[in-house]
Amino acid sequence: MQDERQGRSRSEPTPDEGQATAGKITRLPAREHGRRAAGSVAPTLGERQDNLPAPLTSFVGRERQVAEIARLLETDRLVTMTGAPGVGKTRLALRVAEAVRDRFADGVWLVELAALAEPTLVAVAVARELGVRDQRPRPLAEALAAYLRPRSVLLILDNCEQLLDGCATLADALLRACPRLRVLATSRARLGLGGEVAWQVPSLTVPSAGVEDATSDPGRALLSSEAGRLFVERASEARPGFELTAANAAAGGEVCRRLDGIPLAIELAAARVRVLSVEEIVARLDDRFALLTGGSRTSLPRQQTLRALVDWSHDLLADAERTLLRRLSVFAGGWTLEAAERVGSGEEPAAHCLLPTAHSVLDLLAGLVDKSLVVAEELDGVARYGLLETIRQYAAERLREAGEESTLRDRHCEWFLACAERAEPELVGPDQVRWLDRLEADHGNLRAALRWCLQRPDAESGLRFGSALWRFWEGRNHLAEGRAWLDEVLALEPPAARPVLECRAQFAAGRLALLQGDREAAGRILEPCLARGRNLGDPDLVAITLAQLGHLNRDRGELAEARSQYEAGLRIWRERGDARGIALSLLNLGRLDLMEGATDEGRALLEESLSRYRELGDPTDISRVLLFVGGIACDLGRLDEARARYAEGLRIAVRLRDRGRVCANLEGCAVLAAAEGQPERALGLAAVAATLREAIGTAMGADEQRRLEARLAPIRRALGESRCAQLFEQARGMAIDQAIAYALDGDGEVSTDGGPSVHGGDDQAGLTPREQDVAGLVARGLPNREIADELVVSERTVEWHAANVLGKLGLDTRAQLAVWAHEHGGSAQ
């Protein structure tokens, strides 16, 4: 949704020049629509009338959008509803018109422009609907102005995109001359007039997928969204007797998400239930332009198939815009302006086309945004752009037809390889969160580039990607995915001139295997990697591989061998003056001392490692060491110290969005709860951690697992098998933010309703305490990231709660929430 008011210059009406003497206005009978009876005479001033068509199907959702646009029409004389093809601009405009009918004594008039091609015909179409005769030589626009000047009318100009100049010229003339006139336009792009409010029509809301607090009932999840309700209603109309099941509800949610909540696409998909199951519809969405046909015969031809609809928008573009649009299809999951300039500009085979240059991309991109074909948003102060999947698939077809796909995918791959290698050294140290976030934002592009490396095939680029990204895959818990990529890349014929590159990728594969608990595979990969590193004379690779083999032997119980490897790595790093390597070796040796019962020695080494990591400002490793320092404090009975260490480590892990480290700290808190005599809390935290580990595919270290089991075993014996199983199942349904709050302060109870509540109970507005917290912080103007840090939850959880708050309060924007909070005492509580 967009309310663009900057630079508004409200147009004042011009004097009524010649109104009384310019000649008599003769009216033709208006077309017989809406409440006009057949054969009725032309209405007189003040007679109630309109030509709105009676709807034939139900209107689903959008209540807040209708109210918002209706409010705009109270104060703004020209409102243009913009949006992507098929997003439902016309239907929403008609719904708004029905809502505001009573405000306009002389009618609400719909002027359909989609079938017109000449700008001069806009005035003709308006005159036809209003029944105003063209009396040449007097300009028709003047006749319309004279007729509308004394009247209170809402004029709806529908589908203006192919006639922008004509619509803008007429609207400007009429608004200046007619003070009681309001104009509501629908268009892919704004008209570009002073005083115009451009309101972006959003897609329908879609069922959530993969959000921790979402309901586990697929049918309920589907019907909780506008797109889901539309799909079910239209499917029921297409096939009477259609019933929701768990399977087809989940598939229906997938349809809605993959079609981006676009109403026309969803209606076309729902119509296919006459001949296909919902699951079969999902399977065919990769060829959606062939699938989504057969719209209403009474609709415009371009609204009867998805392809015709997008063809219509594409045909309205300039050549350079078309070229850039098809090139943008190589991006997956969005892009920045810099990426578009580097990938989307340059030479192309079709020499007759105006080529996008690096300097022209910004203006062309802005044009595509204005025409609702590219979506723009701001993420952490950086503008990012994206394509709805339907538009991306269409543009990709055009790219292949132009013979540019291979060239553009090469450019895309080169750009994101450079980005990955630029980020790699920053993934350790104080700025690692920002760089991890950058890579996460472009995760789809990194996947697409890697896929292209394998398809070409290009082993060298693939190995470079693997060497650069392993810390990202580890830090954001994409372990299985990273390992799968590395396995495929390492299976390619390696470049003879880059043996070090291959060896580093092998190390990365071994490291990820170890983190997954696949010790057999880790040993099989890392042992030859160590030998190759020595032969290649790469001391850094040798030292870090020694550390991983030390971990492997430690978990096997071969402590002497592990110590030898840790100490060998420490010698290399001391010789090279590598402060980070030294801190890592001290951590590893300290943990080994603890396992061997040398508590004082181990504690000293860990404290020194923690001090070094704090100097380096490396949050990942600070969190890692805090976990073990907290464990020592817990074993020594220094429970307050242990609690402080675990809390700091858990908060860092949440800020890093490192779910593997969140798991480890939850397990530490479970050990602490057992030591504090809170057996049920200890079991609950261990269960949540185990559930999360299953979800992300990471394993506990063998020593940590033995330590946790030693604490939980007496609890299980005391509580009994039945009670433990009950607590475990209840805890598995706990939302992750609830578990984190539970671990940090011990407040709350395990909830079995799938909701996010930590404290229980609702306020008078129906908000849970967690939703109240989120609402208060949103009302203070905090972005989602800062709210997530403040509440120690994930950003996605904040998004989920914020959406729930707006829905429960009947609000549409965060600004409205701020007003609501002010009216309720300055907060949302």
C-alpha positions in Angstrom: 0.0 0.0 0.0 1.3 3.3 -0.9 0.1 6.9 -0.1 2.5 9.2 -2.1 1.8 12.8 -1.0 5.2 14.4 -1.2 5.3 17.4 -3.4 1.6 17.6 -3.6 0.3 20.8 -5.1 -3.5 20.8 -5.0 -5.1 22.0 -8.2 -7.5 24.9 -7.7 -10.6 25.1 -10.0 -10.4 27.7 -12.7 -13.0 30.5 -13.0 -16.3 29.3 -14.6 -15.4 31.0 -17.9 -18.4 31.1 -20.2 -20.5 28.7 -18.1 -23.8 30.5 -18.7 -23.2 31.7 -22.3 -21.1 29.0 -23.9 -24.2 27.3 -25.2 -26.8 24.9 -24.1 -25.6 21.4 -23.0 -27.6 18.7 -24.7 -27.5 15.4 -22.9 -27.9 12.0 -24.6 -29.4 9.2 -22.5 -26.7 7.5 -20.5 -26.1 3.8 -21.0 -28.4 1.5 -19.0 -26.3 0.4 -16.1 -26.8 -0.1 -12.4 -29.9 1.6 -11.1 -30.8 3.4 -14.4 -34.1 1.9 -15.7 -34.4 1.1 -19.4 -36.0 4.0 -21.2 -35.4 6.5 -18.4 -35.0 10.2 -19.3 -31.9 12.1 -18.6 -31.7 12.9 -14.9 -31.8 16.4 -13.6 -29.3 18.0 -11.2 -29.3 16.3 -7.9 -31.1 13.1 -9.0 -29.5 10.0 -7.4 -27.8 7.8 -10.1 -24.9 5.6 -11.1 -23.9 3.0 -13.7 -22.1 0.5 -11.4 -22.6 -3.1 -12.6 -24.1 -5.5 -10.2 -21.5 -8.0 -9.1 -22.0 -11.6 -10.1 -19.5 -13.2 -7.7 -18.6 -12.6 -4.1 -16.0 -10.1 -3.0 -13.4 -11.6 -0.6 -11.4 -9.6 1.9 -9.9 -6.2 1.5 -12.1 -4.5 4.1 -9.3 -2.3 5.4 -8.3 -1.4 1.9 -11.8 -0.3 1.0 -12.0 1.8 4.1 -8.6 3.4 3.5 -9.4 4.4 -0.1 -12.8 5.7 0.9 -11.1 7.9 3.5 -8.7 9.2 0.9 -11.6 10.3 -1.3 -12.8 12.5 1.5 -9.8 14.7 1.3 -8.1 14.0 -2.0 -9.7 14.7 -5.4 -7.6 12.4 -7.5 -6.7 8.9 -6.2 -5.0 6.5 -8.6 -5.0 2.8 -7.7 -1.9 1.2 -9.1 -0.9 -2.5 -9.0 0.4 -5.5 -10.8 -1.6 -7.3 -13.6 -4.5 -9.2 -12.2 -4.2 -7.8 -8.7 -7.8 -6.8 -8.7 -7.7 -3.0 -9.1 -11.1 -2.8 -11.0 -13.0 -5.0 -8.6 -11.6 -3.1 -5.6 -12.5 0.3 -7.2 -16.1 -0.9 -7.7 -16.2 -2.0 -4.1 -15.0 1.4 -3.0 -17.6 3.0 -5.3 -20.4 1.0 -3.6 -19.1 2.1 -0.2 -19.1 5.9 -1.1 -22.2 6.1 -3.2 -24.1 8.1 -0.7 -21.5 10.9 -0.6 -22.1 11.9 -4.3 -25.5 13.3 -4.9 -25.1 13.2 -8.7 -23.7 9.8 -9.0 -20.8 7.4 -9.2 -19.9 6.8 -12.8 -17.7 4.0 -14.2 -15.8 4.7 -17.5 -14.2 1.6 -18.9 -11.2 2.4 -21.0 -9.5 -1.0 -21.6 -10.8 -1.3 -25.2 -9.7 2.1 -26.3 -6.4 2.8 -28.1 -6.5 6.6 -28.8 -6.0 9.2 -26.1 -8.6 11.5 -27.7 -11.3 8.8 -27.1 -11.1 9.2 -23.3 -13.3 12.3 -23.3 -15.7 10.5 -25.7 -16.0 7.5 -23.4 -16.7 9.8 -20.4 -19.3 11.8 -22.3 -21.0 8.6 -23.4 -21.3 7.3 -19.9 -22.6 10.7 -18.6 -24.9 11.3 -21.6 -23.2 14.5 -22.7 -23.4 15.3 -26.5 -20.4 16.3 -28.5 -21.2 19.7 -29.9 -18.5 20.7 -32.3 -16.7 23.0 -32.7 -16.8 23.3 -29.0 -14.2 20.9 -27.4 -15.8 18.0 -25.7 -13.7 18.5 -22.6 -15.3 21.9 -22.2 -18.7 20.4 -22.5 -17.9 17.9 -19.9 -16.5 20.5 -17.6 -19.6 22.7 -18.0 -21.9 19.7 -17.2 -19.9 18.5 -14.2 -19.1 21.9 -12.7 -22.2 22.2 -10.5 -22.4 18.5 -9.7 -21.2 16.2 -6.9 -19.8 13.2 -8.9 -17.3 10.4 -8.5 -15.8 9.5 -11.8 -14.0 6.1 -12.1 -11.5 5.9 -14.9 -10.8 2.2 -15.2 -7.7 0.8 -16.9 -5.9 4.0 -17.8 -2.4 2.5 -18.5 -2.5 2.5 -22.3 -4.0 6.1 -22.3 -2.0 7.8 -19.6 -1.6 11.1 -21.5 -5.2 11.3 -22.5 -6.5 10.4 -19.0 -4.1 12.8 -17.3 -5.1 15.7 -19.7 -8.8 15.2 -19.2 -8.6 14.6 -15.4 -6.5 17.7 -14.9 -9.0 19.9 -17.0 -12.0 18.5 -15.2 -10.6 18.7 -11.7 -9.6 22.3 -12.2 -13.0 23.3 -13.5 -15.2 21.2 -11.3 -14.7 21.7 -7.5 -17.2 19.0 -6.4 -15.7 16.3 -8.7 -13.6 13.4 -7.4 -11.7 11.0 -9.7 -10.7 7.5 -8.8 -8.4 5.9 -11.5 -7.1 2.4 -11.9 -3.9 2.0 -13.8 -0.6 0.1 -13.9 1.1 3.5 -13.5 0.1 6.8 -11.9 -1.2 9.7 -14.1 1.5 12.0 -12.9 -0.6 15.0 -11.9 -0.1 17.4 -9.0 -2.3 16.5 -6.1 -2.6 12.9 -7.2 -2.4 10.2 -4.5 -1.0 7.0 -5.9 -2.3 4.0 -3.8 -0.6 0.7 -4.5 -3.1 -2.2 -4.5 -1.5 -5.1 -2.7 -1.9 -8.8 -3.5 -4.3 -10.7 -1.3 -2.9 -12.0 2.0 -1.6 -15.6 1.6 -1.4 -18.5 4.1 1.8 -18.4 6.1 4.4 -21.1 5.4 7.3 -22.0 7.8 6.4 -19.4 10.5 7.0 -20.9 13.9 3.8 -19.6 15.5 1.5 -20.5 12.6 -1.4 -22.9 13.2 -0.6 -26.5 12.3 -4.2 -26.9 10.8 -3.8 -26.5 7.0 -7.5 -25.8 6.5 -7.6 -23.1 9.2 -4.4 -21.6 7.9 -5.8 -21.5 4.3 -9.1 -19.9 5.4 -7.3 -17.3 7.6 -6.0 -15.6 4.4 -7.8 -13.6 1.8 -6.2 -15.6 -1.1 -7.2 -18.9 0.6 -10.8 -17.9 1.1 -11.0 -16.7 -2.5 -9.5 -20.0 -3.8 -12.0 -22.1 -1.7 -15.0 -20.0 -2.8 -14.1 -20.1 -6.5 -13.2 -23.8 -6.3 -16.6 -24.5 -4.7 -18.3 -22.5 -7.5 -16.4 -24.5 -10.2 -17.1 -27.9 -8.6 -20.1 -28.0 -6.3 -19.4 -30.3 -3.4 -15.7 -29.3 -3.2 -14.5 -30.0 0.3 -11.3 -29.1 2.1 -9.1 -31.9 3.4 -5.8 -31.6 5.2 -4.0 -32.6 1.9 -5.8 -30.2 -0.5 -5.8 -27.4 2.0 -2.0 -27.6 2.2 -1.9 -27.7 -1.6 -4.3 -24.8 -1.8 -2.0 -22.7 0.4 0.9 -23.6 -1.9 -1.2 -22.4 -4.9 -1.9 -19.1 -3.2 1.7 -18.5 -2.3 3.2 -19.4 -5.6 0.6 -17.2 -7.4 1.7 -14.3 -5.1 -1.9 -13.8 -3.9 -2.9 -12.4 -7.3 -6.7 -12.6 -7.5 -7.1 -13.3 -11.2 -4.4 -16.0 -11.2 -6.1 -17.7 -8.1 -9.5 -17.6 -9.7 -8.1 -19.2 -12.9 -6.4 -21.8 -10.8 -9.5 -22.5 -8.8 -11.5 -23.0 -12.0 -9.2 -25.9 -12.8 -10.6 -28.0 -9.9 -13.3 -29.1 -12.4 -10.7 -31.4 -14.1 -7.7 -31.5 -11.7 -7.1 -32.1 -8.0 -5.6 -29.2 -6.1 -2.4 -31.2 -5.7 -2.3 -31.7 -9.5 -2.7 -27.9 -10.0 0.3 -27.3 -7.8 2.4 -29.7 -9.8 1.6 -27.8 -13.0 2.3 -24.3 -11.8 5.8 -24.3 -13.3 3.9 -24.0 -16.6 1.3 -21.7 -15.2 0.7 -19.8 -18.5 -0.6 -23.0 -20.1 -2.6 -24.0 -17.0 -4.3 -20.7 -16.1 -6.7 -20.2 -19.0 -10.4 -20.3 -19.4 -11.6 -17.2 -17.6 -15.1 -15.9 -17.9 -16.2 -15.4 -21.5 -17.7 -12.1 -20.6 -14.4 -10.8 -19.4 -12.0 -8.8 -21.6 -9.9 -11.1 -23.7 -6.8 -10.2 -21.8 -8.5 -11.3 -18.6 -9.4 -14.7 -19.8 -5.8 -16.1 -19.6 -2.9 -15.2 -17.4 -0.6 -14.9 -20.4 -2.9 -12.4 -22.2 -3.0 -10.3 -19.1 0.8 -10.1 -18.8 1.2 -9.7 -22.6 -1.0 -6.6 -22.3 1.3 -5.0 -19.7 4.5 -6.0 -21.6 3.2 -4.5 -24.9 2.8 -1.1 -23.2 6.5 -1.0 -22.3 9.2 0.9 -24.3 11.9 -1.3 -25.9 14.5 -0.6 -23.3 12.1 -1.4 -20.5 11.2 -4.7 -22.1 14.9 -5.5 -22.4 15.6 -4.7 -18.8 12.5 -6.6 -17.6 13.5 -9.8 -19.3 17.1 -9.5 -18.0 15.9 -9.0 -14.5 14.3 -12.5 -14.7 17.7 -14.1 -13.9 17.5 -12.7 -10.4 16.0 -15.0 -7.7 14.5 -13.5 -4.6 15.3 -9.8 -5.4 18.2 -7.6 -6.2 19.8 -4.2 -5.5 20.2 -1.3 -7.9 24.0 -2.0 -8.1 23.3 -5.7 -9.1 20.8 -4.6 -11.8 23.3 -2.1 -13.2 26.0 -4.7 -13.4 23.9 -7.6 -14.7 21.1 -5.9 -16.6 23.1 -3.5 -18.8 25.3 -4.1 -21.7 25.3 -5.4 -25.3 22.6 -7.7 -26.6 22.0 -9.4 -30.0 19.0 -7.4 -31.0 20.8 -4.3 -32.2 17.6 -2.4 -33.2 16.6 -2.2 -29.5 17.6 0.7 -27.3 20.1 -0.9 -24.9 20.0 -0.3 -21.2 23.3 1.2 -20.0 24.6 1.2 -16.4 23.6 4.8 -16.2 20.1 4.3 -17.6 19.1 1.3 -15.5 17.9 3.5 -12.5 15.4 5.4 -14.7 14.3 2.2 -16.5 13.9 0.4 -13.2 11.9 3.3 -11.7 9.7 3.1 -14.8 9.0 -0.6 -14.2 8.2 0.1 -10.6 5.8 2.8 -11.6 4.2 0.4 -14.0 3.7 -2.1 -11.2 5.9 -4.8 -12.9 8.7 -4.5 -10.4 8.2 -4.4 -6.6 10.4 -2.1 -4.5 11.0 -2.2 -0.8 13.6 -1.0 1.7 15.6 -3.5 3.7 18.0 -2.2 6.3 18.3 1.1 4.6 18.9 -0.4 1.1 16.4 -0.4 -1.7 15.7 -3.9 -3.0 13.6 -4.9 -6.0 11.8 -8.0 -7.0 9.4 -9.6 -9.5 6.3 -11.5 -8.6 6.8 -15.1 -9.7 4.3 -14.9 -12.5 6.0 -11.9 -14.0 9.4 -13.5 -13.5 8.4 -16.7 -15.4 7.0 -14.5 -18.2 10.1 -12.4 -18.4 12.3 -15.6 -18.4 10.5 -16.9 -21.4 11.2 -13.6 -23.2 14.8 -13.8 -22.2 15.1 -17.3 -23.8 13.3 -16.1 -26.9 15.8 -13.2 -27.2 18.7 -15.6 -27.1 20.2 -13.8 -24.0 19.8 -16.4 -21.3 23.3 -17.9 -21.3 25.0 -14.4 -21.4 22.8 -13.0 -18.6 23.2 -16.0 -16.4 27.0 -15.8 -16.8 26.9 -12.2 -15.7 24.6 -13.0 -12.8 26.9 -15.8 -11.7 30.0 -13.6 -11.9 28.4 -10.8 -9.9 27.2 -13.0 -7.1 30.5 -14.9 -7.0 32.2 -11.6 -6.5 29.7 -10.7 -3.7 30.3 -14.1 -1.9 34.1 -13.7 -2.1 33.8 -10.1 -0.9 31.7 -11.3 2.1 33.9 -14.3 3.1 36.5 -12.5 5.2 33.8 -10.4 6.9 32.0 -13.5 8.2 34.3 -13.5 11.2 34.7 -10.4 13.3 32.5 -7.6 14.6 30.6 -7.0 11.3 29.6 -10.5 10.6 25.9 -10.1 11.3 25.6 -7.4 8.6 27.4 -9.6 6.1 25.4 -12.7 7.0 22.3 -10.7 6.5 23.5 -9.5 3.1 24.1 -13.1 2.0 20.8 -14.2 3.4 19.0 -11.4 1.5 20.6 -12.8 -1.7 20.3 -16.5 -0.8 18.0 -17.1 -3.8 20.5 -15.5 -6.1 23.4 -17.5 -4.6 21.4 -20.7 -5.2 20.6 -19.7 -8.8 24.3 -18.9 -9.5 25.5 -22.3 -8.0 22.8 -24.1 -10.1 24.2 -22.4 -13.2 27.7 -23.5 -12.3 26.6 -27.1 -12.2 24.6 -26.7 -15.4 27.4 -25.3 -17.5 29.4 -27.0 -15.8 32.0 -24.7 -14.3 33.9 -26.5 -11.5 36.2 -23.6 -10.7 33.4 -21.1 -10.0 31.5 -23.8 -8.1 34.5 -24.5 -5.9 35.0 -20.8 -5.3 31.4 -20.4 -4.2 31.8 -23.4 -1.8 35.0 -22.0 -0.3 33.4 -18.6 0.2 30.0 -19.6 1.5 30.7 -22.4 4.1 30.7 -20.0 7.0 27.4 -18.5 5.8 25.9 -22.0 5.5 27.2 -22.7 9.0 26.2 -19.4 10.6 22.6 -19.5 9.3 22.2 -23.3 9.7 21.9 -24.2 6.0 24.0 -27.3 6.8 22.3 -29.9 4.6 21.9 -27.4 1.7 25.6 -26.3 1.8 26.8 -29.9 2.0 24.6 -30.9 -0.9 26.0 -28.1 -3.0 29.6 -29.0 -2.1 29.0 -32.7 -2.9 27.8 -31.7 -6.4 30.5 -29.3 -7.0 33.3 -31.6 -5.9 31.9 -34.3 -8.2 32.7 -32.1 -11.2 36.1 -32.4 -13.0 38.4 -30.2 -10.8 40.5 -27.5 -12.5 44.1 -28.8 -12.7 45.5 -25.4 -12.0 43.6 -24.8 -8.7 44.3 -27.7 -6.3 44.2 -25.4 -3.2 40.7 -24.3 -4.3 39.5 -27.9 -4.4 41.1 -28.7 -1.1 39.4 -25.8 0.6 36.1 -26.9 -0.7 36.7 -30.4 0.6 37.5 -28.9 4.0 34.2 -27.0 3.9 32.3 -30.3 3.1 34.0 -32.0 6.0 33.3 -29.2 8.4 29.6 -29.2 7.6 29.4 -33.0 7.8 30.9 -32.8 11.3 28.4 -30.2 12.4 25.6 -32.5 11.2 27.0 -35.3 13.4 28.1 -37.4 10.3 31.5 -38.2 11.9 32.2 -41.1 9.5 31.9 -38.8 6.4 33.7 -36.0 8.2 36.7 -38.3 8.8 36.6 -39.6 5.3 36.8 -36.1 3.9 39.1 -34.3 6.4 41.9 -36.8 6.8 43.0 -36.7 3.1 42.3 -33.0 3.1 45.0 -32.6 5.9 47.5 -34.5 3.8 46.8 -32.5 0.7 47.0 -29.2 2.7 50.5 -30.2 3.9 51.6 -31.2 0.3 50.3 -27.9 -1.0 52.1 -25.9 1.7 48.9 -24.2 2.9 49.5 -23.7 6.7 46.1 -22.0 7.3 44.3 -24.9 5.7 46.4 -27.4 7.7 45.7 -25.6 11.0 42.0 -25.4 10.6 41.7 -29.0 9.4 43.7 -30.1 12.4 41.1 -28.4 14.6 38.3 -30.3 12.9 40.1 -33.6 13.2 40.6 -32.7 16.9 36.9 -32.3 17.3 36.3 -35.6 15.6 38.8 -37.5 17.9 37.4 -35.7 21.0 33.9 -36.9 20.1 35.3 -40.4 19.6 36.9 -40.3 23.0 40.4 -40.3 21.6 41.5 -37.4 23.8 45.3 -37.8 23.5 45.1 -37.7 19.7 42.7 -34.7 19.9 45.1 -32.8 22.2 48.0 -33.5 19.8 46.0 -32.1 16.9 44.8 -29.0 18.8 48.4 -28.3 20.0 49.8 -28.7 16.5 47.3 -26.2 15.2 48.1 -23.8 18.0 51.8 -23.9 17.1 51.0 -23.0 13.4 48.8 -20.1 14.5 51.3 -18.8 17.0 54.0 -18.9 14.3 51.7 -16.9 12.0 50.5 -14.5 14.7 46.9 -15.4 13.9 45.0 -14.0 16.9 41.7 -15.8 15.9 43.4 -19.1 15.4 45.1 -18.8 18.8 41.7 -18.0 20.5 40.2 -21.0 18.8 43.0 -23.3 20.0 42.7 -22.1 23.6 38.9 -22.8 23.4 39.5 -26.3 22.1 42.2 -27.1 24.6 40.1 -25.7 27.5 37.2 -27.9 26.6 39.6 -30.9 26.5 40.9 -30.1 29.9 37.3 -30.1 31.2 36.7 -33.5 29.7 39.8 -34.8 31.5 38.8 -33.4 34.8 41.3 -30.5 34.9 38.6 -27.9 35.7 40.9 -25.1 36.9 43.2 -25.4 33.9 40.2 -25.6 31.5 38.5 -22.6 33.1 41.7 -20.5 32.7 42.1 -21.4 29.0 38.4 -20.7 28.3 38.5 -17.3 30.1 41.6 -16.4 28.1 39.9 -17.5 24.9 36.8 -15.4 25.8 39.0 -12.4 26.4 40.7 -12.7 23.1 37.4 -13.1 21.2 36.0 -10.0 22.9 39.1 -8.1 21.7 38.4 -9.4 18.2 34.7 -8.5 18.5 33.6 -11.8 17.1 30.0 -12.5 18.4 29.8 -16.0 17.0 32.8 -17.2 19.0 32.0 -15.1 22.0 28.7 -17.0 22.2 30.5 -20.3 21.7 32.9 -19.7 24.6 30.2 -18.3 26.9 28.4 -21.7 26.6 31.3 -23.6 28.0 32.2 -20.9 30.7 28.5 -21.1 31.7 28.8 -24.9 32.0 31.8 -24.7 34.3 30.0 -22.2 36.5 27.0 -24.5 36.7 29.1 -27.5 37.6 30.8 -25.4 40.4 27.4 -24.4 41.8 27.8 -20.8 40.8 24.3 -20.7 39.3 23.9 -16.9 39.1 27.1 -16.7 37.0 26.0 -19.6 34.9 22.6 -17.9 34.2 24.3 -14.6 33.2 26.7 -16.5 30.8 23.9 -18.5 29.2 21.7 -15.4 28.9 24.4 -13.4 27.1 25.2 -16.3 24.8 21.6 -16.8 24.0 21.0 -13.1 23.2 24.0 -13.1 20.9 22.8 -16.3 19.1 19.4 -14.7 18.6 21.0 -11.5 17.2 23.0 -13.7 14.8 19.9 -15.6 13.9 22.0 -18.7 14.5 19.5 -21.4 15.4 22.2 -24.0 16.0 23.7 -21.8 18.7 20.3 -21.0 20.1 19.8 -24.8 20.5 23.1 -25.1 22.3 22.3 -22.3 24.7 18.8 -23.7 25.4 20.4 -27.0 26.3 22.8 -25.1 28.6 19.8 -23.5 30.2 18.2 -27.0 30.6 21.3 -28.1 32.5 21.0 -25.0 34.7 17.3 -25.6 35.3 18.1 -29.2 36.5 20.8 -27.8 38.8 18.3 -25.3 40.2 15.8 -28.0 41.0 13.3 -27.2 38.2 12.9 -30.6 36.5 9.9 -29.9 34.3 11.5 -26.7 33.0 14.7 -28.6 32.3 12.8 -31.2 30.3 10.8 -28.6 28.4 13.9 -26.6 27.3 15.7 -29.8 26.2 12.6 -30.9 24.2 12.4 -27.5 22.4 16.1 -27.7 21.6 15.8 -31.2 20.3 12.8 -30.2 18.1 14.7 -27.3 16.6 17.8 -29.4 16.0 15.6 -31.9 14.0 14.2 -29.0 12.0 17.6 -27.5 11.0 19.6 -30.8 10.8 22.4 -30.1 13.3 23.7 -32.4 16.0 25.0 -32.0 19.5 28.6 -32.7 20.2 29.1 -36.1 21.9 30.4 -34.5 25.1 27.6 -32.0 25.4 25.1 -34.8 24.8 26.6 -36.9 27.5 26.5 -34.0 29.9 22.9 -33.1 29.2 21.8 -36.7 29.5 23.6 -37.1 32.8 21.5 -34.2 34.2 18.2 -35.4 32.7 18.4 -39.1 33.6 17.6 -38.6 37.3 14.7 -36.3 36.4 13.2 -38.9 34.1 13.5 -41.6 36.8 11.8 -39.3 39.3 9.0 -38.1 37.1 8.2 -41.4 35.4 8.0 -42.2 31.8 4.4 -41.1 31.2 4.9 -37.7 32.7 8.1 -37.1 30.9 6.6 -38.1 27.6 3.7 -35.7 28.3 6.0 -32.8 29.1 8.2 -33.5 26.1 5.3 -33.4 23.7 3.9 -30.2 25.2 7.3 -28.6 24.9 7.7 -29.6 21.3 4.7 -27.3 20.5 6.3 -24.3 22.2 7.0 -21.4 19.9 10.7 -20.6 19.7 10.4 -17.0 21.0 8.4 -18.4 23.9 11.1 -21.0 24.6 13.8 -18.3 24.5 11.8 -16.1 27.0 11.2 -19.1 29.1 14.9 -19.9 29.1 15.9 -16.3 30.0 13.5 -15.6 32.8 11.7 -18.8 33.6 8.3 -17.0 33.3 5.4 -18.6 31.6 4.0 -22.1 31.1 4.4 -24.6 28.2 1.4 -23.9 25.9 -0.2 -26.7 23.8 -2.3 -24.5 21.6 0.4 -23.5 19.2 0.1 -19.9 20.2 3.0 -17.6 21.0 1.9 -16.6 24.5 4.5 -16.6 27.2 2.6 -15.1 30.0 -1.0 -16.2 29.2 -4.1 -14.1 28.9 -5.3 -11.4 26.5 -5.9 -7.7 26.9 -9.1 -5.9 26.1 -8.2 -5.6 22.4 -7.6 -9.3 22.2 -3.8 -9.1 22.1 -1.6 -11.6 23.9 1.1 -10.2 26.1 3.7 -10.9 23.4 1.6 -9.1 20.8 1.2 -6.2 23.2 5.0 -6.0 23.5 5.4 -6.0 19.7 2.6 -3.5 19.3 4.2 -1.1 21.7 7.6 -1.3 20.0 6.0 -0.9 16.5 4.2 2.2 17.8 7.5 3.7 18.9 8.7 3.4 15.3 11.2 0.6 15.8 11.9 -1.6 12.7 11.4 -5.3 12.9 15.1 -6.0 13.4 15.3 -3.8 16.5 12.1 -5.3 17.9 13.6 -8.7 17.4 16.7 -7.7 19.3 14.7 -6.1 22.1 12.4 -9.1 22.6 15.1 -11.7 21.8 13.0 -13.3 19.0 13.5 -13.9 15.3 12.5 -11.2 12.8 10.0 -13.5 11.2 8.3 -14.0 14.5 8.1 -10.2 14.8 6.5 -10.0 11.4 4.0 -12.7 12.4 3.0 -10.9 15.6 2.8 -7.5 13.9 0.4 -8.9 11.3 -1.7 -10.5 14.0 -1.8 -7.1 15.9 -3.0 -5.2 12.8 -5.6 -7.8 12.1 -7.0 -7.9 15.6 -7.2 -4.1 15.8 -8.6 -3.7 12.3 -5.7 -1.5 11.3 -3.8 -1.5 8.0 -0.5 0.3 8.6 2.1 0.7 11.3 1.3 4.5 11.4 -2.3 3.7 12.3 -1.0 1.5 15.1 1.0 4.4 16.5 -2.2 6.5 16.6 -4.1 3.7 18.2 -1.4 3.3 20.8 -1.4 7.0 21.6 -5.1 7.0 22.0 -4.8 4.1 24.5 -2.3 5.7 26.8 0.9 5.9 24.8 1.5 2.2 24.4 -0.2 -0.9 23.1 -0.6 -2.4 26.5 
